[in-house]
């Protein structure tokens, strides 16, 4: 009976029911500090929901401060991992919550962060496996946020390395995986081809270039979604930016445009990307910012 709940929760993670996802991570308040003044949190969340985000990702304590009616059409993902920018090892992630807590808070899914190549990789993998076991017991979807980070990583954008990482997530029990994009970006298709679970591209172009064009290119590579945080919550109009990205993710970018093609995608200002393909980013994206 409990396991029957997982398909229902997985369905709630995709508003359009097309198994494509636009998540907005808001867990940065633990790692880096406040996103917005405390009095503006509800306004930010309403903007994300109104824009069409499929889900938000927050820590457990933040959930208790949310007005339930705000998430009227948006899934809730509770993040179980944490670290801060002040730590001696910023790549070390520890569990600060569990699946049972997330269930009591009304979560539709949980997420766990793992840094492959870090000094504490072993413990982080053990934590992912333990959470996966609990998720299986309770019928809770699990998103693995898995990145190549640490002193043993020479090229964090290597497609072969990223293909390895998404399989680690799948093999240890995740239902979907959020990870970095490969470079050149057209080689992200190789990562997706080797993944038995949906791949979500983390972040966006940190050079300030067009996020809608980037999202179009990422979806064209075969990814089933985007997980963009900082570029959204720091934008002048988060709702407009989310609406543009949601159109790209769910194939509403314009006549004949569907996720996975190189069709036009409508930007928040009403213009289009002119059908820019993924090769536009093959040499310009240096790192993603989640």
N, C-alpha and C positions, 0 to 999 in steps of 0.2 A: 504493500500500500504506500509506504513512504517513497519507494523508488519510482512509483508511478507519478510522483510530483515533479521529477526532473524534466520530462517532456513538456509539462505545462509551464514550468519556469523558463525553460529554454525558448518556448514560443513567445513569452512575454518580453524577451530580450530584443526582439525584432519587431518594431511597431508595424511594419508593412507585411509581416509574415513571410518575407522573402529570404530569410536566413542571411540577411546582411545587416550590419551593425554600425552605428555611430555612437561611440561612448565618449564621455567627457570626464577624464580623471580629475578629481579635485582633492587628491590626497597630498598635494604639495604643501598644505598648511603644516603638516608634521615634518616633512623633510626640509623645507626651505623657509617657512614662515607664512604669515597671513596672505591670503589671496586678495581679499577686499576687506574693508572695515566691517566689524561684526554686524552693524545695522544694515549692511547691503547684501548679506548672504541670501535672504529670501528673494530679493530682486534679481540677483544673479541666477538663482535656480529657476525662477519663473521665466527668465529670458531663454534659458537652455531648453526648458520644456516647450515653451511657445515656439521656439525655432525648429523643434522636431528632433531633438536628441533622443536616441533609443534608450540610453541609460546614463546615469551618473555614477561615479565611483568615489566613495567617501569612507572615512574611518568611522568606527562604531559610535564614538562619542558625538560626532557631528550629526548622526542620524537622530539622536534624541532631541536635537534642537530644531529639527525640520517640522514645519507644519505639514501634516499628512496630505492635505488637499493640494499642495504644490505639485506633488508627483502624481498628478491625475492621469497622465499618459506617458510615463517615463519609468523605466525599470530602475531598481535600486541595487547596486553592487557594493558590498561591504568589503573593504580592503583589509586583509589580515596581517600584512607585513609593515614594518616601519624601520626607519633609521633617520638620523638628522645630518645636516651638513656640518655639524660641529663634532661629529664622531671621529675617533682616531682612525677608523676604517670606514669610509663612507660607502664602500661596496658591501659591507656586512648588513644583512637584513635579518630581523628577528620577528617571530610571531608575537603579536600583541592582542590577538583575538582568536575566536574559534567559531566553528560552523554553528554550534548550538546558539551562541550569542547572536549571530547573524540571523538565524531563523526567528528568534524571539523579537528581533527588530523589524521583521517583515521583509528581509532581503530576498531578491530574486536570484542572486548569485553571489559568490565570493571570489576574491582574487588574491593571489599570492605572488610575491616578487622573488625571483631567483637571479643572481648574478653569476653566470658561468665564467670561470677563470679567476674568481676572487679567492682570497685566502680562506674564506669560510664557505666555499662552495658545498662541501660535504654536508654541513649542517643545514644549509638552505635546501638542498635536495631532499634530505630526510624530512624537513618540515613540509615540503611540497607533497611528498608521499603520504605523510600522516594526514594532511588536510584532505587529500584525494580520497583516502579511505573513509574519513568522516563524511565527506560529501556523498560518497556512494551509499553510506548507511542512511543518510537523511534525504537523499534525492535532491541534492543541491548542485546546480551547475558550478563548475570551477574554471576560472580564467587564470592561466599562468602568464605572468608578465616576466619573460625570460630574456635576458640580455647578455651579450659578451662583454663583460666589464671586469677589469682587474689586471694585475701585473703580468699575467700569462697570455694576454690577448694582444696580438700584433696588429691585426686588421679587423676591427669590429664590424666592418661592412662586407666581409668575405661571404659570398653566397653559400659556399660549402659549409662554412662554420654556422651560418644562420640555419641552413637546412638541418644540421646536426641538432641545434638548439630546439627547433620546433618539434623534432622527434623525441627529444628528451621530455618535453612537456606532454606530448601524447602518450609516451610509454609510461610515464608516472601517473597518468590518470586525468589530465586536464581535458576539458571539453572544447576549449578554444585557447589560442595562444596569441599574446600580444608581444611583438618583438620589433627590433630595428629594421629599417629597409636596407637592402643590399645596394651596392654600387659596383658598376653603373646600375641605375634603377631598373633597366629592362631585364636584368638578371634576377630581379625579385621573383619572376615567374618560375625560376628553378627552385627557389625556396618553397613556393606554394605547391609546386608539382610533387615535392617530396613530403608534404605534410598530410597526414590522415585526418587532421582536424582543421577547422577554420582558422585562417591567419588574419590577425588584425595588425595593421601598420601603425607603429607608435609615432606620435608627434607629427611634425611638419618641417618644412624647410626653415632652418634657423637664420638664413640670410635675409629674411623679410620678403622673399619672393612670394608669388601668388599661391595661396593655400588651396584655392579651388582647382587651379591647374595641377598642382601637386596631387591633390586627392584624386583627380581624374586619372592621372598617370598611375597611381598606386592601384586603383581599382582595375585599371586595364591590365595590370600584371597578374590579376587573378585573386588578389586579396578579397576577403569577404567583409572587410570593414576597416574603419579608422578609429583610433583612440587618440584624440587630440585634446590637450588640456590647456597649457600655458598660452598658446596662440589664440585660443578662444576666450578664456576668462580675462585676458589682458586686452582684448580688442575693444575699440570704441563702441561697437554694437555687437555684442555676443549673439543676440538672437538672429540678426541678419547673417552673420557668418555661419552659424549652425544651420540655418535654413539652406544656405548655398551648399554646404557640405552634405546635408541630408539629401538634397536633390541629386548630388553626384552618387552617393552611396546607394540610394534606392532607385536610381535610373530615371529620375524626373528632370534631367538636365536640359531637355530640349527635344525637338522633333527627331525621332530616331535614335536618341541617346539612351543607352542602357549601361549598367555597370559592366565593365569588362570590355567596352569598346573605346574608341578614341573620338567619340562624338562630342558635341559642344555641351558645356555645362554652364548654367546660369550663375553668375556671381551675384552677391548681395545687392550690387548697384544696378542689376538688370542687364549688364553686358554679358558676353559669352567669352569662352576661352579660345574660340576660333578653331576648335578641334585639335588642340595641342596634344601631341602624343607623348608617351612616356620617355622617348629618347631625349626630349628637351632637358630632362633632369639628369642625364647620364653622367655629366661631369660637373654639375653645379651644386648638388646636394652634398654637403660635407658631414653633417650630423643631424639627427632628429632631436626634437625637443618635445617631450611628452607633456 
